[in-house]
Amino acid sequence: MHPRFFRIAILIFGRVRYTFILYRLSVKSAIHLYYLKKAYS
């Protein structure tokens, strides 16, 4: 396999993983805020 291609693949994978983690965190916080609003209303 091409080392350059391998490096690009690692970069893309890292970015996708980072985006996925951020997405999960935002979803969790959104659900948390929703339940807090529900509890206090």
mmCIF file as Biopython writes it, N, C-alpha, C and O atoms, coordinates in Angstrom:
data_model
#
loop_
_atom_site.group_PDB
_atom_site.id
_atom_site.type_symbol
_atom_site.label_atom_id
_atom_site.label_alt_id
_atom_site.label_comp_id
_atom_site.label_asym_id
_atom_site.label_entity_id
_atom_site.label_seq_id
_atom_site.pdbx_PDB_ins_code
_atom_site.Cartn_x
_atom_site.Cartn_y
_atom_site.Cartn_z
_atom_site.occupancy
_atom_site.B_iso_or_equiv
_atom_site.auth_seq_id
_atom_site.auth_asym_id
_atom_site.pdbx_PDB_model_num
ATOM 1   N N  . MET A ? 1  ? 0.832   -1.196 0.000  1.0 0.0 1  A 1 
ATOM 2   C CA . MET A ? 1  ? 0.000   0.000  0.000  1.0 0.0 1  A 1 
ATOM 3   C C  . MET A ? 1  ? 0.879   1.264  0.000  1.0 0.0 1  A 1 
ATOM 4   O O  . MET A ? 1  ? 1.989   1.269  0.533  1.0 0.0 1  A 1 
ATOM 5   N N  . HIS A ? 2  ? 0.360   2.308  -0.600 1.0 0.0 2  A 1 
ATOM 6   C CA . HIS A ? 2  ? 1.077   3.580  -0.646 1.0 0.0 2  A 1 
ATOM 7   C C  . HIS A ? 2  ? 1.121   4.234  0.736  1.0 0.0 2  A 1 
ATOM 8   O O  . HIS A ? 2  ? 0.082   4.370  1.382  1.0 0.0 2  A 1 
ATOM 9   N N  . PRO A ? 3  ? 2.315   4.643  1.203  1.0 0.0 3  A 1 
ATOM 10  C CA . PRO A ? 3  ? 2.389   5.297  2.516  1.0 0.0 3  A 1 
ATOM 11  C C  . PRO A ? 3  ? 1.615   6.617  2.545  1.0 0.0 3  A 1 
ATOM 12  O O  . PRO A ? 3  ? 1.042   6.992  3.569  1.0 0.0 3  A 1 
ATOM 13  N N  . ARG A ? 4  ? 1.608   7.322  1.394  1.0 0.0 4  A 1 
ATOM 14  C CA . ARG A ? 4  ? 0.900   8.601  1.348  1.0 0.0 4  A 1 
ATOM 15  C C  . ARG A ? 4  ? -0.608  8.366  1.499  1.0 0.0 4  A 1 
ATOM 16  O O  . ARG A ? 4  ? -1.290  9.075  2.240  1.0 0.0 4  A 1 
ATOM 17  N N  . PHE A ? 5  ? -1.103  7.369  0.790  1.0 0.0 5  A 1 
ATOM 18  C CA . PHE A ? 5  ? -2.516  7.024  0.869  1.0 0.0 5  A 1 
ATOM 19  C C  . PHE A ? 5  ? -2.879  6.627  2.302  1.0 0.0 5  A 1 
ATOM 20  O O  . PHE A ? 5  ? -3.945  6.977  2.809  1.0 0.0 5  A 1 
ATOM 21  N N  . PHE A ? 6  ? -1.973  5.892  2.938  1.0 0.0 6  A 1 
ATOM 22  C CA . PHE A ? 6  ? -2.196  5.440  4.310  1.0 0.0 6  A 1 
ATOM 23  C C  . PHE A ? 6  ? -2.319  6.640  5.249  1.0 0.0 6  A 1 
ATOM 24  O O  . PHE A ? 6  ? -3.177  6.673  6.131  1.0 0.0 6  A 1 
ATOM 25  N N  . ARG A ? 7  ? -1.438  7.629  5.039  1.0 0.0 7  A 1 
ATOM 26  C CA . ARG A ? 7  ? -1.464  8.821  5.885  1.0 0.0 7  A 1 
ATOM 27  C C  . ARG A ? 7  ? -2.765  9.597  5.703  1.0 0.0 7  A 1 
ATOM 28  O O  . ARG A ? 7  ? -3.350  10.075 6.675  1.0 0.0 7  A 1 
ATOM 29  N N  . ILE A ? 8  ? -3.217  9.718  4.453  1.0 0.0 8  A 1 
ATOM 30  C CA . ILE A ? 8  ? -4.472  10.422 4.183  1.0 0.0 8  A 1 
ATOM 31  C C  . ILE A ? 8  ? -5.641  9.676  4.825  1.0 0.0 8  A 1 
ATOM 32  O O  . ILE A ? 8  ? -6.550  10.291 5.381  1.0 0.0 8  A 1 
ATOM 33  N N  . ALA A ? 9  ? -5.606  8.345  4.740  1.0 0.0 9  A 1 
ATOM 34  C CA . ALA A ? 9  ? -6.676  7.543  5.335  1.0 0.0 9  A 1 
ATOM 35  C C  . ALA A ? 9  ? -6.715  7.752  6.854  1.0 0.0 9  A 1 
ATOM 36  O O  . ALA A ? 9  ? -7.791  7.861  7.443  1.0 0.0 9  A 1 
ATOM 37  N N  . ILE A ? 10 ? -5.547  7.804  7.474  1.0 0.0 10 A 1 
ATOM 38  C CA . ILE A ? 10 ? -5.488  8.024  8.925  1.0 0.0 10 A 1 
ATOM 39  C C  . ILE A ? 10 ? -6.052  9.398  9.270  1.0 0.0 10 A 1 
ATOM 40  O O  . ILE A ? 10 ? -6.789  9.546  10.245 1.0 0.0 10 A 1 
ATOM 41  N N  . LEU A ? 11 ? -5.703  10.402 8.467  1.0 0.0 11 A 1 
ATOM 42  C CA . LEU A ? 11 ? -6.209  11.757 8.694  1.0 0.0 11 A 1 
ATOM 43  C C  . LEU A ? 11 ? -7.728  11.784 8.615  1.0 0.0 11 A 1 
ATOM 44  O O  . LEU A ? 11 ? -8.395  12.342 9.487  1.0 0.0 11 A 1 
ATOM 45  N N  . ILE A ? 12 ? -8.273  11.171 7.557  1.0 0.0 12 A 1 
ATOM 46  C CA . ILE A ? 12 ? -9.730  11.159 7.381  1.0 0.0 12 A 1 
ATOM 47  C C  . ILE A ? 12 ? -10.398 10.412 8.527  1.0 0.0 12 A 1 
ATOM 48  O O  . ILE A ? 12 ? -11.410 10.865 9.061  1.0 0.0 12 A 1 
ATOM 49  N N  . PHE A ? 13 ? -9.831  9.264  8.909  1.0 0.0 13 A 1 
ATOM 50  C CA . PHE A ? 13 ? -10.404 8.477  9.994  1.0 0.0 13 A 1 
ATOM 51  C C  . PHE A ? 13 ? -10.410 9.266  11.303 1.0 0.0 13 A 1 
ATOM 52  O O  . PHE A ? 13 ? -11.395 9.255  12.040 1.0 0.0 13 A 1 
ATOM 53  N N  . GLY A ? 14 ? -9.295  9.954  11.584 1.0 0.0 14 A 1 
ATOM 54  C CA . GLY A ? 14 ? -9.213  10.748 12.804 1.0 0.0 14 A 1 
ATOM 55  C C  . GLY A ? 14 ? -10.242 11.857 12.824 1.0 0.0 14 A 1 
ATOM 56  O O  . GLY A ? 14 ? -10.866 12.124 13.851 1.0 0.0 14 A 1 
ATOM 57  N N  . ARG A ? 15 ? -10.415 12.504 11.673 1.0 0.0 15 A 1 
ATOM 58  C CA . ARG A ? 15 ? -11.384 13.593 11.616 1.0 0.0 15 A 1 
ATOM 59  C C  . ARG A ? 15 ? -12.804 13.073 11.806 1.0 0.0 15 A 1 
ATOM 60  O O  . ARG A ? 15 ? -13.611 13.686 12.504 1.0 0.0 15 A 1 
ATOM 61  N N  . VAL A ? 16 ? -13.101 11.935 11.178 1.0 0.0 16 A 1 
ATOM 62  C CA . VAL A ? 16 ? -14.437 11.346 11.312 1.0 0.0 16 A 1 
ATOM 63  C C  . VAL A ? 16 ? -14.696 10.961 12.766 1.0 0.0 16 A 1 
ATOM 64  O O  . VAL A ? 16 ? -15.784 11.192 13.294 1.0 0.0 16 A 1 
ATOM 65  N N  . ARG A ? 17 ? -13.686 10.371 13.406 1.0 0.0 17 A 1 
ATOM 66  C CA . ARG A ? 17 ? -13.838 9.971  14.801 1.0 0.0 17 A 1 
ATOM 67  C C  . ARG A ? 17 ? -14.074 11.190 15.684 1.0 0.0 17 A 1 
ATOM 68  O O  . ARG A ? 17 ? -14.927 11.173 16.572 1.0 0.0 17 A 1 
ATOM 69  N N  . TYR A ? 18 ? -13.303 12.253 15.427 1.0 0.0 18 A 1 
ATOM 70  C CA . TYR A ? 18 ? -13.434 13.487 16.201 1.0 0.0 18 A 1 
ATOM 71  C C  . TYR A ? 18 ? -14.832 14.077 16.035 1.0 0.0 18 A 1 
ATOM 72  O O  . TYR A ? 18 ? -15.456 14.497 17.009 1.0 0.0 18 A 1 
ATOM 73  N N  . THR A ? 19 ? -15.322 14.107 14.788 1.0 0.0 19 A 1 
ATOM 74  C CA . THR A ? 19 ? -16.662 14.639 14.526 1.0 0.0 19 A 1 
ATOM 75  C C  . THR A ? 19 ? -17.719 13.785 15.214 1.0 0.0 19 A 1 
ATOM 76  O O  . THR A ? 19 ? -18.683 14.311 15.770 1.0 0.0 19 A 1 
ATOM 77  N N  . PHE A ? 20 ? -17.536 12.465 15.175 1.0 0.0 20 A 1 
ATOM 78  C CA . PHE A ? 20 ? -18.495 11.557 15.798 1.0 0.0 20 A 1 
ATOM 79  C C  . PHE A ? 20 ? -18.562 11.775 17.312 1.0 0.0 20 A 1 
ATOM 80  O O  . PHE A ? 20 ? -19.644 11.785 17.897 1.0 0.0 20 A 1 
ATOM 81  N N  . ILE A ? 21 ? -17.386 11.952 17.942 1.0 0.0 21 A 1 
ATOM 82  C CA . ILE A ? 21 ? -17.346 12.189 19.389 1.0 0.0 21 A 1 
ATOM 83  C C  . ILE A ? 21 ? -18.042 13.499 19.723 1.0 0.0 21 A 1 
ATOM 84  O O  . ILE A ? 21 ? -18.829 13.560 20.667 1.0 0.0 21 A 1 
ATOM 85  N N  . LEU A ? 22 ? -17.756 14.561 18.948 1.0 0.0 22 A 1 
ATOM 86  C CA . LEU A ? 22 ? -18.409 15.850 19.178 1.0 0.0 22 A 1 
ATOM 87  C C  . LEU A ? 22 ? -19.917 15.722 19.017 1.0 0.0 22 A 1 
ATOM 88  O O  . LEU A ? 22 ? -20.679 16.276 19.809 1.0 0.0 22 A 1 
ATOM 89  N N  . TYR A ? 23 ? -20.350 14.986 17.985 1.0 0.0 23 A 1 
ATOM 90  C CA . TYR A ? 23 ? -21.776 14.799 17.724 1.0 0.0 23 A 1 
ATOM 91  C C  . TYR A ? 23 ? -22.446 14.087 18.892 1.0 0.0 23 A 1 
ATOM 92  O O  . TYR A ? 23 ? -23.523 14.486 19.335 1.0 0.0 23 A 1 
ATOM 93  N N  . ARG A ? 24 ? -21.808 13.033 19.388 1.0 0.0 24 A 1 
ATOM 94  C CA . ARG A ? 24 ? -22.373 12.292 20.516 1.0 0.0 24 A 1 
ATOM 95  C C  . ARG A ? 24 ? -22.471 13.166 21.757 1.0 0.0 24 A 1 
ATOM 96  O O  . ARG A ? 24 ? -23.464 13.117 22.483 1.0 0.0 24 A 1 
ATOM 97  N N  . LEU A ? 25 ? -21.429 13.972 22.000 1.0 0.0 25 A 1 
ATOM 98  C CA . LEU A ? 25 ? -21.437 14.863 23.158 1.0 0.0 25 A 1 
ATOM 99  C C  . LEU A ? 25 ? -22.568 15.882 23.054 1.0 0.0 25 A 1 
ATOM 100 O O  . LEU A ? 25 ? -23.263 16.138 24.037 1.0 0.0 25 A 1 
ATOM 101 N N  . SER A ? 26 ? -22.756 16.459 21.879 1.0 0.0 26 A 1 
ATOM 102 C CA . SER A ? 26 ? -23.797 17.466 21.716 1.0 0.0 26 A 1 
ATOM 103 C C  . SER A ? 26 ? -25.181 16.841 21.871 1.0 0.0 26 A 1 
ATOM 104 O O  . SER A ? 26 ? -26.083 17.450 22.447 1.0 0.0 26 A 1 
ATOM 105 N N  . VAL A ? 27 ? -25.345 15.621 21.352 1.0 0.0 27 A 1 
ATOM 106 C CA . VAL A ? 27 ? -26.635 14.936 21.503 1.0 0.0 27 A 1 
ATOM 107 C C  . VAL A ? 27 ? -26.911 14.655 22.979 1.0 0.0 27 A 1 
ATOM 108 O O  . VAL A ? 27 ? -28.029 14.850 23.458 1.0 0.0 27 A 1 
ATOM 109 N N  . LYS A ? 28 ? -25.882 14.195 23.696 1.0 0.0 28 A 1 
ATOM 110 C CA . LYS A ? 28 ? -26.052 13.909 25.122 1.0 0.0 28 A 1 
ATOM 111 C C  . LYS A ? 28 ? -26.439 15.164 25.893 1.0 0.0 28 A 1 
ATOM 112 O O  . LYS A ? 28 ? -27.351 15.131 26.720 1.0 0.0 28 A 1 
ATOM 113 N N  . SER A ? 29 ? -25.749 16.274 25.625 1.0 0.0 29 A 1 
ATOM 114 C CA . SER A ? 29 ? -26.037 17.509 26.347 1.0 0.0 29 A 1 
ATOM 115 C C  . SER A ? 29 ? -27.421 18.041 25.978 1.0 0.0 29 A 1 
ATOM 116 O O  . SER A ? 29 ? -28.117 18.605 26.823 1.0 0.0 29 A 1 
ATOM 117 N N  . ALA A ? 30 ? -27.820 17.861 24.720 1.0 0.0 30 A 1 
ATOM 118 C CA . ALA A ? 30 ? -29.147 18.312 24.301 1.0 0.0 30 A 1 
ATOM 119 C C  . ALA A ? 30 ? -30.226 17.515 25.025 1.0 0.0 30 A 1 
ATOM 120 O O  . ALA A ? 30 ? -31.210 18.090 25.491 1.0 0.0 30 A 1 
ATOM 121 N N  . ILE A ? 31 ? -30.055 16.200 25.125 1.0 0.0 31 A 1 
ATOM 122 C CA . ILE A ? 31 ? -31.018 15.361 25.844 1.0 0.0 31 A 1 
ATOM 123 C C  . ILE A ? 31 ? -31.052 15.757 27.314 1.0 0.0 31 A 1 
ATOM 124 O O  . ILE A ? 31 ? -32.122 15.834 27.919 1.0 0.0 31 A 1 
ATOM 125 N N  . HIS A ? 32 ? -29.884 16.006 27.884 1.0 0.0 32 A 1 
ATOM 126 C CA . HIS A ? 32 ? -29.785 16.410 29.285 1.0 0.0 32 A 1 
ATOM 127 C C  . HIS A ? 32 ? -30.539 17.712 29.524 1.0 0.0 32 A 1 
ATOM 128 O O  . HIS A ? 32 ? -31.314 17.823 30.475 1.0 0.0 32 A 1 
ATOM 129 N N  . LEU A ? 33 ? -30.308 18.699 28.656 1.0 0.0 33 A 1 
ATOM 130 C CA . LEU A ? 33 ? -30.991 19.985 28.791 1.0 0.0 33 A 1 
ATOM 131 C C  . LEU A ? 33 ? -32.499 19.807 28.646 1.0 0.0 33 A 1 
ATOM 132 O O  . LEU A ? 33 ? -33.274 20.435 29.367 1.0 0.0 33 A 1 
ATOM 133 N N  . TYR A ? 34 ? -32.912 18.954 27.716 1.0 0.0 34 A 1 
ATOM 134 C CA . TYR A ? 34 ? -34.339 18.711 27.499 1.0 0.0 34 A 1 
ATOM 135 C C  . TYR A ? 34 ? -34.984 18.151 28.761 1.0 0.0 34 A 1 
ATOM 136 O O  . TYR A ? 34 ? -36.067 18.589 29.150 1.0 0.0 34 A 1 
ATOM 137 N N  . TYR A ? 35 ? -34.333 17.193 29.398 1.0 0.0 35 A 1 
ATOM 138 C CA . TYR A ? 35 ? -34.900 16.603 30.609 1.0 0.0 35 A 1 
ATOM 139 C C  . TYR A ? 35 ? -34.887 17.593 31.772 1.0 0.0 35 A 1 
ATOM 140 O O  . TYR A ? 35 ? -35.795 17.592 32.604 1.0 0.0 35 A 1 
ATOM 141 N N  . LEU A ? 36 ? -33.851 18.443 31.829 1.0 0.0 36 A 1 
ATOM 142 C CA . LEU A ? 36 ? -33.812 19.473 32.867 1.0 0.0 36 A 1 
ATOM 143 C C  . LEU A ? 36 ? -34.982 20.441 32.695 1.0 0.0 36 A 1 
ATOM 144 O O  . LEU A ? 36 ? -35.649 20.788 33.670 1.0 0.0 36 A 1 
ATOM 145 N N  . LYS A ? 37 ? -35.231 20.872 31.473 1.0 0.0 37 A 1 
ATOM 146 C CA . LYS A ? 37 ? -36.350 21.777 31.202 1.0 0.0 37 A 1 
ATOM 147 C C  . LYS A ? 37 ? -37.667 21.112 31.576 1.0 0.0 37 A 1 
ATOM 148 O O  . LYS A ? 37 ? -38.547 21.739 32.167 1.0 0.0 37 A 1 
ATOM 149 N N  . LYS A ? 38 ? -37.791 19.839 31.226 1.0 0.0 38 A 1 
ATOM 150 C CA . LYS A ? 38 ? -39.013 19.101 31.517 1.0 0.0 38 A 1 
ATOM 151 C C  . LYS A ? 38 ? -39.224 18.991 33.023 1.0 0.0 38 A 1 
ATOM 152 O O  . LYS A ? 38 ? -40.350 19.090 33.510 1.0 0.0 38 A 1 
ATOM 153 N N  . ALA A ? 39 ? -38.135 18.786 33.751 1.0 0.0 39 A 1 
ATOM 154 C CA . ALA A ? 39 ? -38.236 18.606 35.197 1.0 0.0 39 A 1 
ATOM 155 C C  . ALA A ? 39 ? -38.611 19.914 35.884 1.0 0.0 39 A 1 
ATOM 156 O O  . ALA A ? 39 ? -39.359 19.906 36.862 1.0 0.0 39 A 1 
ATOM 157 N N  . TYR A ? 40 ? -38.101 21.036 35.384 1.0 0.0 40 A 1 
ATOM 158 C CA . TYR A ? 40 ? -38.329 22.312 36.067 1.0 0.0 40 A 1 
ATOM 159 C C  . TYR A ? 40 ? -39.578 23.028 35.597 1.0 0.0 40 A 1 
ATOM 160 O O  . TYR A ? 40 ? -40.006 23.985 36.242 1.0 0.0 40 A 1 
ATOM 161 N N  . SER A ? 41 ? -40.183 22.599 34.491 1.0 0.0 41 A 1 
ATOM 162 C CA . SER A ? 41 ? -41.374 23.294 34.010 1.0 0.0 41 A 1 
ATOM 163 C C  . SER A ? 41 ? -42.625 22.799 34.736 1.0 0.0 41 A 1 
ATOM 164 O O  . SER A ? 41 ? -43.727 23.273 34.460 1.0 0.0 41 A 1 
#
